[in-house]
Amino acid sequence: MSKQFENWLKEQDQAIREGVITKATTHNVDVKFAGYYFEDHNLWGSTGGGPVYKSFSDYDEQVPNMMFIEHVRYWFKLSYDEREFMASVHIYEASANNILFSIEELAESSVIKDKVVSESTFETFEQLLLKK
């Protein structure tokens, strides 16, 4: 990942995680941050769909000197009325003003205005929650 994208992600990281957690708990959905999946197109291999790293430093330790991430996916475990779901938030470096939310088969994108993640960024995620 470019240093600019990496720094931006680190600056917005807490707002991204808190935005999902806040919208979910507002609707009585239990939510837990499960981890990240950083996609690096310079590395070969594949993993199952889900979290691989617990933190940015966890990635640095497992893949030293390889910060060429093209996009990041945040993973969250959601539960409601004995049902469990996985939700993700997906951001590409090439279009860092767009954010994709998904809860299993449902997915919708939103816009990050002025490169700052705010409460309004998560209105789309809230609509997905209401559909589940």
Secondary structure as GFF3:
##gff-version 3
##sequence-region A 1 132
A	DSSP	alpha_helix	3	26	.	.	.	ID=ss1
A	DSSP	beta_strand	30	40	.	.	.	ID=ss2
A	DSSP	alpha_helix	56	62	.	.	.	ID=ss3
A	DSSP	beta_strand	69	80	.	.	.	ID=ss4
A	DSSP	beta_strand	83	92	.	.	.	ID=ss5
A	DSSP	three_ten_helix	93	95	.	.	.	ID=ss6
A	DSSP	beta_strand	98	103	.	.	.	ID=ss7
A	DSSP	beta_strand	106	111	.	.	.	ID=ss8
A	DSSP	three_ten_helix	113	115	.	.	.	ID=ss9
A	DSSP	three_ten_helix	119	122	.	.	.	ID=ss10
A	DSSP	alpha_helix	123	131	.	.	.	ID=ss11
###
